Amino acid sequence: MSFDWGEYLRLAKSLARTSNEAELRSSISRAYYAVFNTARRIIVNKGLGYLPTWSHKDHKKVPEIFEKYLKAVEISEGLKRLRNYRNKADYDDVFPNLIKTA
């Protein structure tokens, strides 16, 4: 049975309702992975010839495919923006506007 990535989004929303920095950062990370993995599954199921590498390369390739082949620029840009937030949440010591972003 496939994992329901929507569960990550529900978890992200729950974590975002706090003022705890670790939970807010985790919220952003879970939201990104919910969206990214759902998007990845969509393009695999569309049979566009994309096979995940299960590496960092997929995080660049998935938005590219949405933009180039599916003409879904808004989805592509949203994925890129969420990944940027996720990187900040996971790696930056200081995250300005964390509560608003979460």
Secondary structure, DSSP 8 states (H G I E B T S, - for coil): ----THHHHHHHHHHTTS--HHHHHHHHHHHHHHHHHHHHHHHHHTTSS----SSTTHHHHHHHHHHHTS--HHHHHHHHHHHHHHHHHHH-S--TTHHHH-
